[in-house]
Amino acid sequence: GQQLNQSPQSMFIQEGEDVSMNCTSSSIFNTWLWYKQDPGEGPVLLIALYKAGELTSNGRLTAQFGITRKDSFLNISASIPSDVGIYFCAGFTSGTYKYIFGTGTRLKVLA
Amino acid sequence: NAGVTQTPKFQVLKTGQSMTLQCAQDMNHNSMYWYRQDPGMGLRLIYYSASEGTTDKGEVPNGYNVSRLNKREFSLRLESAAPSQTSVYFCASSTEWGNEQFFGPGTRLTVL
């Protein structure tokens, strides 16, 4: 099925460092969602974006809806060990019925 | 609010057996979805229900059926389980298409 390109696929970082990841698509989206999934759990919604250029924060997390509407970015500041997990993006286009999901970024934080 | 709940959490079936995965949401959402998640494949949509009384096929509907029992509940049925249906199944809901989508904790299904 159709998927978004999400990068990086995985990353190791030191505790306290900032993290950046992004999703890109060949299609225009009206909605971008960012999720975190812990092992054995369901994805948990972190941030929702509905407008091109929108910048939204949730604690140490900040996400942006790209101006072209074909990309989105997630930043995590001052990472901590509990940030470990897989981060997914998802995009939605009006007039369709489905959310398109990224392949995930696996984050590992070294204490 | 419990959000989206799923039962069972784990299940092992033999090939050919049938079972129903249950999903309920208490957020008064109109739309509900069933996904499967496989390593390296990401989340793939099986079926969705845009609103109570309607259901439609997603990307990978073969071998599955669904029922939107009421606004809260959306079940997924495997009539004759196959090893290829070994996966983690997630139910999700949203107020409308394109809005925030919330996931349940998942059902881990193994078909032997």
Interface residues (C-beta under 8 A of the other chain):
Chain A: G1 Q3 N30 T31 L33 Y35 G40 E41 G42 P43 V44 L45 A48 F88 A90 F92 S94 T96 Y97 K98 Y99 F101 G102 T103 G104
Chain B: V4 G42 L43 R44 L45 Y48 A50 D56 G58 E59 V60 F90 W97 G98 N99 E100 Q101 F102 F103 G104 P105 G106
